[in-house]
Amino acid sequence: MSKLKEFIVMTIACLAFMLITGIAKANPVTDWITSEKNKIVEYQTKSWADSKVQLANTKESILNFFKSKQNEPQD
């Protein structure tokens, strides 16, 4: 029974050491999360830039619409 306890303690100590030093980290998961975050930030940056351009175009077309209505002669 003493050998079993010694084996369990050594196993736990080795696992703790591996977790503390980073040997047993899940790098594929961490890499995937980082990759997805970067994709989201890139998409949001592009999307916000596109929406700013679209809003400016919409504002300009509305202003032009009202300017053209003011310049038309009324019957």
All heavy atoms as a GROMACS GRO file, in nm:
protein
  599
    1MET      N    1   0.082  -0.120   0.000
    1MET     CA    2   0.000   0.000   0.000
    1MET      C    3   0.087   0.126   0.000
    1MET      O    4   0.047   0.227  -0.054
    1MET     CB    5  -0.092  -0.002   0.122
    1MET     CG    6  -0.195   0.106   0.120
    1MET     SD    7  -0.317   0.068  -0.004
    1MET     CE    8  -0.443   0.177   0.044
    2SER      N    9   0.201   0.117   0.058
    2SER     CA   10   0.291   0.230   0.064
    2SER      C   11   0.340   0.269  -0.075
    2SER      O   12   0.356   0.387  -0.104
    2SER     CB   13   0.410   0.196   0.155
    2SER     OG   14   0.502   0.302   0.153
    3LYS      N   15   0.364   0.170  -0.161
    3LYS     CA   16   0.409   0.199  -0.297
    3LYS      C   17   0.300   0.270  -0.376
    3LYS      O   18   0.328   0.359  -0.455
    3LYS     CB   19   0.446   0.068  -0.369
    3LYS     CG   20   0.568   0.002  -0.317
    3LYS     CD   21   0.688   0.074  -0.374
    3LYS     CE   22   0.813  -0.003  -0.334
    3LYS     NZ   23   0.933   0.062  -0.377
    4LEU      N   24   0.173   0.234  -0.354
    4LEU     CA   25   0.061   0.298  -0.425
    4LEU      C   26   0.050   0.444  -0.384
    4LEU      O   27   0.033   0.532  -0.469
    4LEU     CB   28  -0.069   0.223  -0.397
    4LEU     CG   29  -0.193   0.277  -0.465
    4LEU    CD1   30  -0.177   0.274  -0.617
    4LEU    CD2   31  -0.315   0.200  -0.422
    5LYS      N   32   0.060   0.471  -0.254
    5LYS     CA   33   0.052   0.609  -0.207
    5LYS      C   34   0.169   0.691  -0.262
    5LYS      O   35   0.152   0.805  -0.304
    5LYS     CB   36   0.054   0.613  -0.054
    5LYS     CG   37  -0.074   0.571   0.011
    5LYS     CD   38  -0.064   0.585   0.161
    5LYS     CE   39  -0.190   0.539   0.229
    5LYS     NZ   40  -0.181   0.551   0.375
    6GLU      N   41   0.287   0.632  -0.263
    6GLU     CA   42   0.404   0.701  -0.316
    6GLU      C   43   0.387   0.731  -0.465
    6GLU      O   44   0.419   0.841  -0.511
    6GLU     CB   45   0.528   0.615  -0.295
    6GLU     CG   46   0.656   0.680  -0.337
    6GLU     CD   47   0.777   0.592  -0.312
    6GLU    OE1   48   0.776   0.512  -0.217
    6GLU    OE2   49   0.872   0.606  -0.392
    7PHE      N   50   0.331   0.638  -0.539
    7PHE     CA   51   0.306   0.658  -0.682
    7PHE      C   52   0.204   0.770  -0.705
    7PHE      O   53   0.224   0.855  -0.792
    7PHE     CB   54   0.256   0.526  -0.745
    7PHE     CG   55   0.223   0.539  -0.890
    7PHE    CD1   56   0.323   0.550  -0.985
    7PHE    CD2   57   0.090   0.544  -0.932
    7PHE    CE1   58   0.293   0.562  -1.120
    7PHE    CE2   59   0.059   0.558  -1.066
    7PHE     CZ   60   0.160   0.566  -1.160
    8ILE      N   61   0.098   0.771  -0.627
    8ILE     CA   62  -0.006   0.874  -0.641
    8ILE      C   63   0.052   1.012  -0.608
    8ILE      O   64   0.027   1.110  -0.681
    8ILE     CB   65  -0.128   0.841  -0.554
    8ILE    CG1   66  -0.199   0.718  -0.609
    8ILE    CG2   67  -0.224   0.959  -0.546
    8ILE    CD1   68  -0.310   0.665  -0.522
    9VAL      N   69   0.129   1.021  -0.502
    9VAL     CA   70   0.189   1.149  -0.463
    9VAL      C   71   0.285   1.198  -0.571
    9VAL      O   72   0.286   1.316  -0.608
    9VAL     CB   73   0.259   1.136  -0.326
    9VAL    CG1   74   0.345   1.259  -0.298
    9VAL    CG2   75   0.158   1.116  -0.216
   10MET      N   76   0.366   1.108  -0.625
   10MET     CA   77   0.460   1.146  -0.730
   10MET      C   78   0.386   1.189  -0.857
   10MET      O   79   0.427   1.285  -0.923
   10MET     CB   80   0.555   1.029  -0.762
   10MET     CG   81   0.658   1.005  -0.655
   10MET     SD   82   0.765   1.146  -0.628
   10MET     CE   83   0.857   1.149  -0.778
   11THR      N   84   0.278   1.120  -0.890
   11THR     CA   85   0.199   1.156  -1.007
   11THR      C   86   0.139   1.295  -0.991
   11THR      O   87   0.145   1.379  -1.082
   11THR     CB   88   0.088   1.052  -1.032
   11THR    OG1   89   0.148   0.923  -1.045
   11THR    CG2   90   0.008   1.086  -1.155
   12ILE      N   91   0.083   1.321  -0.875
   12ILE     CA   92   0.023   1.453  -0.849
   12ILE      C   93   0.130   1.561  -0.852
   12ILE      O   94   0.110   1.669  -0.908
   12ILE     CB   95  -0.054   1.452  -0.715
   12ILE    CG1   96  -0.177   1.364  -0.728
   12ILE    CG2   97  -0.092   1.593  -0.674
   12ILE    CD1   98  -0.252   1.342  -0.599
   13ALA      N   99   0.246   1.532  -0.795
   13ALA     CA  100   0.356   1.630  -0.794
   13ALA      C  101   0.403   1.658  -0.937
   13ALA      O  102   0.428   1.774  -0.973
   13ALA     CB  103   0.471   1.579  -0.709
   14CYS      N  104   0.415   1.555  -1.019
   14CYS     CA  105   0.457   1.575  -1.157
   14CYS      C  106   0.354   1.655  -1.236
   14CYS      O  107   0.389   1.746  -1.312
   14CYS     CB  108   0.481   1.440  -1.225
   14CYS     SG  109   0.631   1.359  -1.168
   15LEU      N  110   0.227   1.624  -1.218
   15LEU     CA  111   0.122   1.700  -1.287
   15LEU      C  112   0.121   1.845  -1.242
   15LEU      O  113   0.104   1.936  -1.324
   15LEU     CB  114  -0.014   1.634  -1.264
   15LEU     CG  115  -0.038   1.503  -1.338
   15LEU    CD1  116  -0.170   1.442  -1.294
   15LEU    CD2  117  -0.036   1.525  -1.487
   16ALA      N  118   0.136   1.868  -1.112
   16ALA     CA  119   0.140   2.005  -1.062
   16ALA      C  120   0.258   2.080  -1.121
   16ALA      O  121   0.246   2.196  -1.162
   16ALA     CB  122   0.147   2.005  -0.910
   17PHE      N  123   0.374   2.016  -1.127
   17PHE     CA  124   0.493   2.080  -1.185
   17PHE      C  125   0.470   2.113  -1.332
   17PHE      O  126   0.506   2.222  -1.379
   17PHE     CB  127   0.614   1.987  -1.170
   17PHE     CG  128   0.739   2.041  -1.234
   17PHE    CD1  129   0.811   2.142  -1.173
   17PHE    CD2  130   0.782   1.993  -1.356
   17PHE    CE1  131   0.924   2.194  -1.232
   17PHE    CE2  132   0.896   2.043  -1.415
   17PHE     CZ  133   0.968   2.144  -1.354
   18MET      N  134   0.411   2.022  -1.406
   18MET     CA  135   0.384   2.044  -1.548
   18MET      C  136   0.286   2.159  -1.568
   18MET      O  137   0.303   2.241  -1.658
   18MET     CB  138   0.332   1.916  -1.613
   18MET     CG  139   0.438   1.809  -1.630
   18MET     SD  140   0.378   1.649  -1.679
   18MET     CE  141   0.278   1.685  -1.820
   19LEU      N  142   0.185   2.166  -1.486
   19LEU     CA  143   0.087   2.275  -1.498
   19LEU      C  144   0.148   2.410  -1.460
   19LEU      O  145   0.119   2.512  -1.522
   19LEU     CB  146  -0.036   2.245  -1.414
   19LEU     CG  147  -0.125   2.133  -1.465
   19LEU    CD1  148  -0.233   2.100  -1.362
   19LEU    CD2  149  -0.188   2.169  -1.597
   20ILE      N  150   0.230   2.410  -1.358
   20ILE     CA  151   0.291   2.534  -1.314
   20ILE      C  152   0.391   2.587  -1.417
   20ILE      O  153   0.395   2.706  -1.446
   20ILE     CB  154   0.358   2.515  -1.176
   20ILE    CG1  155   0.252   2.496  -1.068
   20ILE    CG2  156   0.447   2.633  -1.141
   20ILE    CD1  157   0.306   2.453  -0.934
   21THR      N  158   0.471   2.498  -1.473
   21THR     CA  159   0.573   2.542  -1.567
   21THR      C  160   0.519   2.563  -1.708
   21THR      O  161   0.588   2.616  -1.793
   21THR     CB  162   0.689   2.442  -1.573
   21THR    OG1  163   0.639   2.315  -1.612
   21THR    CG2  164   0.760   2.433  -1.439
   22GLY      N  165   0.399   2.520  -1.735
   22GLY     CA  166   0.339   2.543  -1.865
   22GLY      C  167   0.358   2.432  -1.964
   22GLY      O  168   0.326   2.448  -2.081
   23ILE      N  169   0.410   2.320  -1.922
   23ILE     CA  170   0.431   2.210  -2.015
   23ILE      C  171   0.299   2.151  -2.062
   23ILE      O  172   0.284   2.114  -2.178
   23ILE     CB  173   0.519   2.100  -1.950
   23ILE    CG1  174   0.658   2.156  -1.924
   23ILE    CG2  175   0.527   1.975  -2.036
   23ILE    CD1  176   0.747   2.063  -1.843
   24ALA      N  177   0.201   2.147  -1.975
   24ALA     CA  178   0.074   2.082  -2.007
   24ALA      C  179  -0.033   2.180  -2.050
   24ALA      O  180  -0.151   2.149  -2.044
   24ALA     CB  181   0.026   2.002  -1.886
   25LYS      N  182   0.005   2.298  -2.095
   25LYS     CA  183  -0.096   2.395  -2.139
   25LYS      C  184  -0.158   2.350  -2.272
   25LYS      O  185  -0.092   2.288  -2.354
   25LYS     CB  186  -0.035   2.534  -2.156
   25LYS     CG  187  -0.008   2.602  -2.026
   25LYS     CD  188   0.038   2.743  -2.050
   25LYS     CE  189   0.065   2.812  -1.918
   25LYS     NZ  190   0.120   2.944  -1.936
   26ALA      N  191  -0.282   2.389  -2.291
   26ALA     CA  192  -0.353   2.354  -2.414
   26ALA      C  193  -0.326   2.460  -2.519
   26ALA      O  194  -0.407   2.548  -2.543
   26ALA     CB  195  -0.501   2.340  -2.386
   27ASN      N  196  -0.212   2.457  -2.583
   27ASN     CA  197  -0.173   2.557  -2.681
   27ASN      C  198  -0.266   2.564  -2.801
   27ASN      O  199  -0.292   2.674  -2.850
   27ASN     CB  200  -0.029   2.536  -2.726
   27ASN     CG  201   0.069   2.579  -2.619
   27ASN    OD1  202   0.037   2.664  -2.538
   27ASN    ND2  203   0.186   2.521  -2.618
   28PRO      N  204  -0.317   2.453  -2.854
   28PRO     CA  205  -0.409   2.466  -2.968
   28PRO      C  206  -0.536   2.545  -2.933
   28PRO      O  207  -0.583   2.625  -3.013
   28PRO     CB  208  -0.444   2.323  -3.004
   28PRO     CG  209  -0.331   2.241  -2.952
   28PRO     CD  210  -0.283   2.313  -2.830
   29VAL      N  211  -0.585   2.528  -2.813
   29VAL     CA  212  -0.705   2.602  -2.771
   29VAL      C  213  -0.671   2.750  -2.755
   29VAL      O  214  -0.745   2.837  -2.802
   29VAL     CB  215  -0.763   2.543  -2.641
   29VAL    CG1  216  -0.877   2.627  -2.589
   29VAL    CG2  217  -0.807   2.400  -2.663
   30THR      N  218  -0.560   2.778  -2.690
   30THR     CA  219  -0.519   2.917  -2.672
   30THR      C  220  -0.493   2.984  -2.806
   30THR      O  221  -0.535   3.099  -2.827
   30THR     CB  222  -0.392   2.922  -2.585
   30THR    OG1  223  -0.416   2.854  -2.463
   30THR    CG2  224  -0.351   3.064  -2.556
   31ASP      N  225  -0.428   2.912  -2.895
   31ASP     CA  226  -0.401   2.968  -3.028
   31ASP      C  227  -0.531   2.994  -3.104
   31ASP      O  228  -0.544   3.095  -3.172
   31ASP     CB  229  -0.313   2.873  -3.109
   31ASP     CG  230  -0.172   2.864  -3.052
   31ASP    OD1  231  -0.134   2.952  -2.973
   31ASP    OD2  232  -0.103   2.766  -3.087
   32TRP      N  233  -0.626   2.903  -3.093
   32TRP     CA  234  -0.754   2.920  -3.163
   32TRP      C  235  -0.828   3.041  -3.109
   32TRP      O  236  -0.883   3.120  -3.186
   32TRP     CB  237  -0.840   2.794  -3.146
   32TRP     CG  238  -0.973   2.807  -3.213
   32TRP    CD1  239  -1.001   2.792  -3.344
   32TRP    CD2  240  -1.097   2.839  -3.149
   32TRP    NE1  241  -1.135   2.813  -3.367
   32TRP    CE2  242  -1.196   2.842  -3.249
   32TRP    CE3  243  -1.133   2.866  -3.017
   32TRP    CZ2  244  -1.328   2.871  -3.221
   32TRP    CZ3  245  -1.265   2.895  -2.990
   32TRP    CH2  246  -1.361   2.898  -3.091
   33ILE      N  247  -0.831   3.056  -2.977
   33ILE     CA  248  -0.901   3.171  -2.916
   33ILE      C  249  -0.835   3.301  -2.960
   33ILE      O  250  -0.903   3.397  -2.997
   33ILE     CB  251  -0.903   3.159  -2.762
   33ILE    CG1  252  -0.996   3.044  -2.721
   33ILE    CG2  253  -0.946   3.288  -2.697
   33ILE    CD1  254  -0.990   3.010  -2.574
   34THR      N  255  -0.702   3.306  -2.960
   34THR     CA  256  -0.632   3.426  -3.004
   34THR      C  257  -0.660   3.456  -3.150
   34THR      O  258  -0.683   3.572  -3.188
   34THR     CB  259  -0.480   3.408  -2.982
   34THR    OG1  260  -0.457   3.378  -2.844
   34THR    CG2  261  -0.404   3.532  -3.020
   35SER      N  262  -0.661   3.353  -3.232
   35SER     CA  263  -0.689   3.369  -3.374
   35SER      C  264  -0.830   3.422  -3.396
   35SER      O  265  -0.851   3.514  -3.476
   35SER     CB  266  -0.670   3.236  -3.446
   35SER     OG  267  -0.715   3.244  -3.578
   36GLU      N  268  -0.927   3.366  -3.327
   36GLU     CA  269  -1.065   3.412  -3.342
   36GLU      C  270  -1.082   3.556  -3.295
   36GLU      O  271  -1.152   3.635  -3.358
   36GLU     CB  272  -1.161   3.320  -3.264
   36GLU     CG  273  -1.176   3.183  -3.326
   36GLU     CD  274  -1.234   3.188  -3.465
   36GLU    OE1  275  -1.336   3.255  -3.487
   36GLU    OE2  276  -1.177   3.123  -3.554
   37LYS      N  277  -1.016   3.592  -3.186
   37LYS     CA  278  -1.023   3.729  -3.135
   37LYS      C  279  -0.968   3.826  -3.239
   37LYS      O  280  -1.027   3.930  -3.266
   37LYS     CB  281  -0.945   3.742  -3.005
   37LYS     CG  282  -0.942   3.884  -2.950
   37LYS     CD  283  -0.841   3.895  -2.839
   37LYS     CE  284  -0.812   4.038  -2.807
   37LYS     NZ  285  -0.708   4.098  -2.887
   38ASN      N  286  -0.853   3.790  -3.298
   38ASN     CA  287  -0.794   3.877  -3.399
   38ASN      C  288  -0.883   3.890  -3.522
   38ASN      O  289  -0.895   3.998  -3.580
   38ASN     CB  290  -0.656   3.825  -3.439
   38ASN     CG  291  -0.555   3.840  -3.328
   38ASN    OD1  292  -0.571   3.923  -3.239
   38ASN    ND2  293  -0.452   3.760  -3.331
   39LYS      N  294  -0.948   3.781  -3.562
   39LYS     CA  295  -1.040   3.787  -3.676
   39LYS      C  296  -1.158   3.879  -3.645
   39LYS      O  297  -1.202   3.957  -3.730
   39LYS     CB  298  -1.094   3.648  -3.709
   39LYS     CG  299  -0.995   3.558  -3.776
   39LYS     CD  300  -1.061   3.423  -3.803
   39LYS     CE  301  -0.964   3.317  -3.845
   39LYS     NZ  302  -1.030   3.187  -3.861
   40ILE      N  303  -1.211   3.870  -3.522
   40ILE     CA  304  -1.325   3.953  -3.483
   40ILE      C  305  -1.286   4.099  -3.482
   40ILE      O  306  -1.359   4.185  -3.533
   40ILE     CB  307  -1.379   3.908  -3.347
   40ILE    CG1  308  -1.447   3.771  -3.360
   40ILE    CG2  309  -1.476   4.010  -3.289
   40ILE    CD1  310  -1.481   3.706  -3.228
   41VAL      N  311  -1.169   4.131  -3.426
   41VAL     CA  312  -1.124   4.270  -3.420
   41VAL      C  313  -1.103   4.325  -3.561
   41VAL      O  314  -1.144   4.437  -3.591
   41VAL     CB  315  -0.995   4.281  -3.336
   41VAL    CG1  316  -0.930   4.416  -3.352
   41VAL    CG2  317  -1.024   4.253  -3.190
   42GLU      N  318  -1.044   4.245  -3.648
   42GLU     CA  319  -1.022   4.288  -3.786
   42GLU      C  320  -1.155   4.312  -3.858
   42GLU      O  321  -1.172   4.412  -3.926
   42GLU     CB  322  -0.941   4.181  -3.861
   42GLU     CG  323  -0.909   4.216  -4.002
   42GLU     CD  324  -0.829   4.106  -4.070
   42GLU    OE1  325  -0.746   4.042  -4.003
   42GLU    OE2  326  -0.850   4.085  -4.191
   43TYR      N  327  -1.251   4.221  -3.839
   43TYR     CA  328  -1.381   4.236  -3.903
   43TYR      C  329  -1.453   4.360  -3.850
   43TYR      O  330  -1.512   4.437  -3.927
   43TYR     CB  331  -1.467   4.112  -3.878
   43TYR     CG  332  -1.609   4.128  -3.925
   43TYR    CD1  333  -1.640   4.118  -4.060
   43TYR    CD2  334  -1.711   4.158  -3.836
   43TYR    CE1  335  -1.769   4.135  -4.104
   43TYR    CE2  336  -1.841   4.175  -3.880
   43TYR     CZ  337  -1.870   4.163  -4.013
   43TYR     OH  338  -1.998   4.181  -4.056
   44GLN      N  339  -1.450   4.380  -3.718
   44GLN     CA  340  -1.519   4.496  -3.661
   44GLN      C  341  -1.456   4.626  -3.706
   44GLN      O  342  -1.527   4.723  -3.733
   44GLN     CB  343  -1.518   4.487  -3.508
   44GLN     CG  344  -1.612   4.383  -3.453
   44GLN     CD  345  -1.607   4.374  -3.302
   44GLN    OE1  346  -1.510   4.417  -3.240
   44GLN    NE2  347  -1.709   4.316  -3.245
   45THR      N  348  -1.325   4.630  -3.717
   45THR     CA  349  -1.256   4.751  -3.764
   45THR      C  350  -1.300   4.784  -3.907
   45THR      O  351  -1.334   4.900  -3.937
   45THR     CB  352  -1.104   4.732  -3.758
   45THR    OG1  353  -1.067   4.700  -3.623
   45THR    CG2  354  -1.032   4.856  -3.802
   46LYS      N  355  -1.300   4.683  -3.993
   46LYS     CA  356  -1.342   4.704  -4.132
   46LYS      C  357  -1.490   4.742  -4.139
   46LYS      O  358  -1.529   4.831  -4.214
   46LYS     CB  359  -1.317   4.579  -4.215
   46LYS     CG  360  -1.350   4.594  -4.361
   46LYS     CD  361  -1.327   4.464  -4.436
   46LYS     CE  362  -1.361   4.474  -4.583
   46LYS     NZ  363  -1.493   4.521  -4.611
   47SER      N  364  -1.572   4.676  -4.060
   47SER     CA  365  -1.715   4.702  -4.060
   47SER      C  366  -1.746   4.844  -4.014
   47SER      O  367  -1.830   4.912  -4.073
   47SER     CB  368  -1.786   4.600  -3.969
   47SER     OG  369  -1.924   4.625  -3.965
   48TRP      N  370  -1.678   4.889  -3.909
   48TRP     CA  371  -1.700   5.026  -3.861
   48TRP      C  372  -1.655   5.128  -3.965
   48TRP      O  373  -1.720   5.231  -3.985
   48TRP     CB  374  -1.626   5.050  -3.728
   48TRP     CG  375  -1.705   5.001  -3.611
   48TRP    CD1  376  -1.694   4.879  -3.552
   48TRP    CD2  377  -1.808   5.071  -3.542
   48TRP    NE1  378  -1.784   4.869  -3.449
   48TRP    CE2  379  -1.855   4.986  -3.441
   48TRP    CE3  380  -1.865   5.196  -3.555
   48TRP    CZ2  381  -1.957   5.023  -3.353
   48TRP    CZ3  382  -1.966   5.233  -3.467
   48TRP    CH2  383  -2.011   5.147  -3.369
   49ALA      N  384  -1.544   5.102  -4.031
   49ALA     CA  385  -1.496   5.195  -4.134
   49ALA      C  386  -1.596   5.201  -4.250
   49ALA      O  387  -1.628   5.310  -4.301
   49ALA     CB  388  -1.360   5.152  -4.184
   50ASP      N  389  -1.649   5.086  -4.292
   50ASP     CA  390  -1.748   5.082  -4.399
   50ASP      C  391  -1.875   5.155  -4.359
   50ASP      O  392  -1.936   5.226  -4.439
   50ASP     CB  393  -1.781   4.938  -4.438
   50ASP     CG  394  -1.666   4.868  -4.506
   50ASP    OD1  395  -1.571   4.937  -4.549
   50ASP    OD2  396  -1.670   4.743  -4.515
   51SER      N  397  -1.917   5.137  -4.234
   51SER     CA  398  -2.041   5.202  -4.190
   51SER      C  399  -2.024   5.354  -4.181
   51SER      O  400  -2.118   5.428  -4.206
   51SER     CB  401  -2.088   5.145  -4.056
   51SER     OG  402  -1.999   5.179  -3.953
   52LYS      N  403  -1.904   5.402  -4.145
   52LYS     CA  404  -1.880   5.546  -4.143
   52LYS      C  405  -1.892   5.605  -4.283
   52LYS      O  406  -1.952   5.711  -4.302
   52LYS     CB  407  -1.742   5.575  -4.085
   52LYS     CG  408  -1.734   5.559  -3.934
   52LYS     CD  409  -1.593   5.580  -3.884
   52LYS     CE  410  -1.564   5.726  -3.872
   52LYS     NZ  411  -1.433   5.751  -3.807
   53VAL      N  412  -1.837   5.535  -4.381
   53VAL     CA  413  -1.847   5.581  -4.520
   53VAL      C  414  -1.993   5.579  -4.566
   53VAL      O  415  -2.041   5.675  -4.628
   53VAL     CB  416  -1.760   5.493  -4.612
   53VAL    CG1  417  -1.786   5.523  -4.758
   53VAL    CG2  418  -1.612   5.512  -4.579
   54GLN      N  419  -2.064   5.473  -4.534
   54GLN     CA  420  -2.204   5.462  -4.574
   54GLN      C  421  -2.289   5.570  -4.509
   54GLN      O  422  -2.376   5.629  -4.574
   54GLN     CB  423  -2.257   5.324  -4.538
   54GLN     CG  424  -2.399   5.299  -4.585
   54GLN     CD  425  -2.448   5.160  -4.547
   54GLN    OE1  426  -2.381   5.086  -4.477
   54GLN    NE2  427  -2.565   5.125  -4.595
   55LEU      N  428  -2.265   5.600  -4.382
   55LEU     CA  429  -2.340   5.704  -4.313
   55LEU      C  430  -2.312   5.841  -4.374
   55LEU      O  431  -2.404   5.921  -4.394
   55LEU     CB  432  -2.304   5.706  -4.164
   55LEU     CG  433  -2.378   5.809  -4.078
   55LEU    CD1  434  -2.528   5.784  -4.082
   55LEU    CD2  435  -2.326   5.805  -3.936
   56ALA      N  436  -2.186   5.866  -4.410
   56ALA     CA  437  -2.152   5.994  -4.472
   56ALA      C  438  -2.221   6.008  -4.608
   56ALA      O  439  -2.273   6.116  -4.642
   56ALA     CB  440  -2.001   6.006  -4.487
   57ASN      N  441  -2.225   5.899  -4.686
   57ASN     CA  442  -2.293   5.902  -4.815
   57ASN      C  443  -2.443   5.924  -4.800
   57ASN      O  444  -2.505   5.999  -4.877
   57ASN     CB  445  -2.266   5.774  -4.893
   57ASN     CG  446  -2.124   5.763  -4.940
   57ASN    OD1  447  -2.054   5.862  -4.949
   57ASN    ND2  448  -2.080   5.642  -4.968
   58THR      N  449  -2.503   5.859  -4.701
   58THR     CA  450  -2.646   5.876  -4.677
   58THR      C  451  -2.677   6.019  -4.635
   58THR      O  452  -2.774   6.080  -4.684
   58THR     CB  453  -2.694   5.778  -4.568
   58THR    OG1  454  -2.664   5.645  -4.608
   58THR    CG2  455  -2.842   5.791  -4.542
   59LYS      N  456  -2.596   6.074  -4.547
   59LYS     CA  457  -2.616   6.212  -4.502
   59LYS      C  458  -2.605   6.308  -4.622
   59LYS      O  459  -2.688   6.398  -4.637
   59LYS     CB  460  -2.511   6.248  -4.397
   59LYS     CG  461  -2.521   6.389  -4.345
   59LYS     CD  462  -2.413   6.419  -4.244
   59LYS     CE  463  -2.417   6.564  -4.204
   59LYS     NZ  464  -2.307   6.598  -4.112
   60GLU      N  465  -2.506   6.286  -4.706
   60GLU     CA  466  -2.486   6.372  -4.822
   60GLU      C  467  -2.604   6.363  -4.918
   60GLU      O  468  -2.652   6.465  -4.971
   60GLU     CB  469  -2.356   6.334  -4.894
   60GLU     CG  470  -2.318   6.427  -5.005
   60GLU     CD  471  -2.282   6.565  -4.956
   60GLU    OE1  472  -2.234   6.579  -4.842
   60GLU    OE2  473  -2.304   6.661  -5.033
   61SER      N  474  -2.656   6.242  -4.941
   61SER     CA  475  -2.768   6.228  -5.033
   61SER      C  476  -2.895   6.291  -4.976
   61SER      O  477  -2.974   6.352  -5.052
   61SER     CB  478  -2.792   6.081  -5.066
   61SER     OG  479  -2.836   6.010  -4.954
   62ILE      N  480  -2.916   6.283  -4.845
   62ILE     CA  481  -3.032   6.349  -4.785
   62ILE      C  482  -3.020   6.501  -4.795
   62ILE      O  483  -3.117   6.570  -4.830
   62ILE     CB  484  -3.049   6.304  -4.638
   62ILE    CG1  485  -3.093   6.158  -4.634
   62ILE    CG2  486  -3.150   6.392  -4.564
   62ILE    CD1  487  -3.092   6.096  -4.495
   63LEU      N  488  -2.902   6.553  -4.767
   63LEU     CA  489  -2.881   6.698  -4.778
   63LEU      C  490  -2.899   6.744  -4.922
   63LEU      O  491  -2.961   6.850  -4.947
   63LEU     CB  492  -2.741   6.736  -4.727
   63LEU     CG  493  -2.720   6.724  -4.577
   63LEU    CD1  494  -2.573   6.752  -4.542
   63LEU    CD2  495  -2.811   6.817  -4.501
   64ASN      N  496  -2.848   6.669  -5.018
   64ASN     CA  497  -2.867   6.705  -5.159
   64ASN      C  498  -3.014   6.700  -5.199
   64ASN      O  499  -3.059   6.782  -5.278
   64ASN     CB  500  -2.785   6.612  -5.249
   64ASN     CG  501  -2.638   6.640  -5.240
   64ASN    OD1  502  -2.597   6.749  -5.200
   64ASN    ND2  503  -2.558   6.540  -5.274
   65PHE      N  504  -3.088   6.605  -5.145
   65PHE     CA  505  -3.230   6.596  -5.174
   65PHE      C  506  -3.303   6.722  -5.129
   65PHE      O  507  -3.382   6.781  -5.203
   65PHE     CB  508  -3.290   6.472  -5.106
   65PHE     CG  509  -3.439   6.462  -5.119
   65PHE    CD1  510  -3.496   6.420  -5.239
   65PHE    CD2  511  -3.523   6.493  -5.013
   65PHE    CE1  512  -3.633   6.410  -5.252
   65PHE    CE2  513  -3.660   6.483  -5.026
   65PHE     CZ  514  -3.715   6.441  -5.144
   66PHE      N  515  -3.276   6.766  -5.006
   66PHE     CA  516  -3.344   6.885  -4.956
   66PHE      C  517  -3.296   7.012  -5.025
   66PHE      O  518  -3.373   7.105  -5.046
   66PHE     CB  519  -3.329   6.897  -4.803
   66PHE     CG  520  -3.416   6.800  -4.729
   66PHE    CD1  521  -3.361   6.696  -4.656
   66PHE    CD2  522  -3.554   6.810  -4.733
   66PHE    CE1  523  -3.440   6.606  -4.586
   66PHE    CE2  524  -3.635   6.721  -4.665
   66PHE     CZ  525  -3.579   6.619  -4.592
   67LYS      N  526  -3.170   7.018  -5.063
   67LYS     CA  527  -3.120   7.134  -5.137
   67LYS      C  528  -3.186   7.144  -5.274
   67LYS      O  529  -3.220   7.252  -5.319
   67LYS     CB  530  -2.968   7.126  -5.154
   67LYS     CG  531  -2.891   7.156  -5.028
   67LYS     CD  532  -2.742   7.144  -5.052
   67LYS     CE  533  -2.664   7.163  -4.923
   67LYS     NZ  534  -2.519   7.144  -4.942
   68SER      N  535  -3.206   7.029  -5.339
   68SER     CA  536  -3.271   7.032  -5.470
   68SER      C  537  -3.417   7.072  -5.458
   68SER      O  538  -3.472   7.137  -5.546
   68SER     CB  539  -3.257   6.896  -5.539
   68SER     OG  540  -3.334   6.799  -5.472
   69LYS      N  541  -3.483   7.035  -5.350
   69LYS     CA  542  -3.623   7.073  -5.329
   69LYS      C  543  -3.634   7.223  -5.302
   69LYS      O  544  -3.732   7.286  -5.340
   69LYS     CB  545  -3.684   6.996  -5.211
   69LYS     CG  546  -3.709   6.849  -5.240
   69LYS     CD  547  -3.811   6.834  -5.348
   69LYS     CE  548  -3.835   6.688  -5.379
   69LYS     NZ  549  -3.930   6.669  -5.488
   70GLN      N  550  -3.535   7.282  -5.239
   70GLN     CA  551  -3.539   7.425  -5.212
   70GLN      C  552  -3.516   7.506  -5.339
   70GLN      O  553  -3.569   7.614  -5.356
   70GLN     CB  554  -3.432   7.463  -5.109
   70GLN     CG  555  -3.462   7.419  -4.967
   70GLN     CD  556  -3.349   7.452  -4.871
   70GLN    OE1  557  -3.239   7.489  -4.914
   70GLN    NE2  558  -3.377   7.439  -4.744
   71ASN      N  559  -3.438   7.454  -5.432
   71ASN     CA  560  -3.405   7.525  -5.554
   71ASN      C  561  -3.512   7.513  -5.661
   71ASN      O  562  -3.511   7.588  -5.759
   71ASN     CB  563  -3.270   7.476  -5.611
   71ASN     CG  564  -3.156   7.512  -5.517
   71ASN    OD1  565  -3.165   7.605  -5.438
   71ASN    ND2  566  -3.047   7.436  -5.528
   72GLU      N  567  -3.604   7.419  -5.647
   72GLU     CA  568  -3.709   7.402  -5.748
   72GLU      C  569  -3.811   7.515  -5.734
   72GLU      O  570  -3.849   7.554  -5.623
   72GLU     CB  571  -3.781   7.268  -5.727
   72GLU     CG  572  -3.699   7.148  -5.767
   72GLU     CD  573  -3.777   7.018  -5.750
   72GLU    OE1  574  -3.895   7.021  -5.708
   72GLU    OE2  575  -3.718   6.913  -5.778
   73PRO      N  576  -3.856   7.565  -5.846
   73PRO     CA  577  -3.961   7.668  -5.841
   73PRO      C  578  -4.094   7.604  -5.797
   73PRO      O  579  -4.125   7.492  -5.834
   73PRO     CB  580  -3.971   7.721  -5.983
   73PRO     CG  581  -3.909   7.615  -6.068
   73PRO     CD  582  -3.812   7.540  -5.982
   74GLN      N  583  -4.167   7.676  -5.715
   74GLN     CA  584  -4.296   7.624  -5.671
   74GLN      C  585  -4.405   7.672  -5.764
   74GLN      O  586  -4.406   7.786  -5.808
   74GLN     CB  587  -4.323   7.671  -5.527
   74GLN     CG  588  -4.226   7.612  -5.429
   74GLN     CD  589  -4.256   7.654  -5.286
   74GLN    OE1  590  -4.347   7.731  -5.262
   74GLN    NE2  591  -4.179   7.604  -5.193
   75ASP      N  592  -4.498   7.586  -5.795
   75ASP     CA  593  -4.607   7.622  -5.887
   75ASP      C  594  -4.717   7.693  -5.816
   75ASP      O  595  -4.762   7.677  -5.714
   75ASP     CB  596  -4.662   7.497  -5.955
   75ASP     CG  597  -4.557   7.436  -6.047
   75ASP    OD1  598  -4.473   7.512  -6.098
   75ASP    OD2  599  -4.560   7.314  -6.066
   0.00000   0.00000   0.00000
